[in-house]
């Protein structure tokens, strides 16, 4: 007697679980978390953009740096050192290391093409620590003339 298989072995059905893309963190939530971490900071939201400014001090011996973050939904956050301006250079150097623009003091914190930062991440938990780390390496660079912060050129 031959038993007909309901699902013969040559007919395999695969099931896939669909995971919709994670939603971007709302600008208001990004701002609230930044404000919770830095109560003295200021922010504004408008035109699908968050602009935040606050002071960072990478070490207890460091000066305070006024930082501005401009985050337009769908783009990477842009980080600028507002004060002191201009940032000083080590002897013999004429431009800042790991920046997009020396004059604007527009910091390069990560390799954007690698998508190390995503819109599902909190700026307060990623961009802020990365900025503080950049400032720490900047201070070492000023003292030694050698950038120790790594990164791609």
Secondary structure, DSSP 8 states (H G I E B T S, - for coil): -----SS-TT----------------HHHHHHHHHHH-TT-EEEEETTEEEEEEEE-SSTTS--EEEEEEEETTS--EEEEEESSS----TT--S-SSEEETTTTEE--S-GGGT-S-TTS-GGGTHHHHHHHHHHHHHHHHHHSS--S----
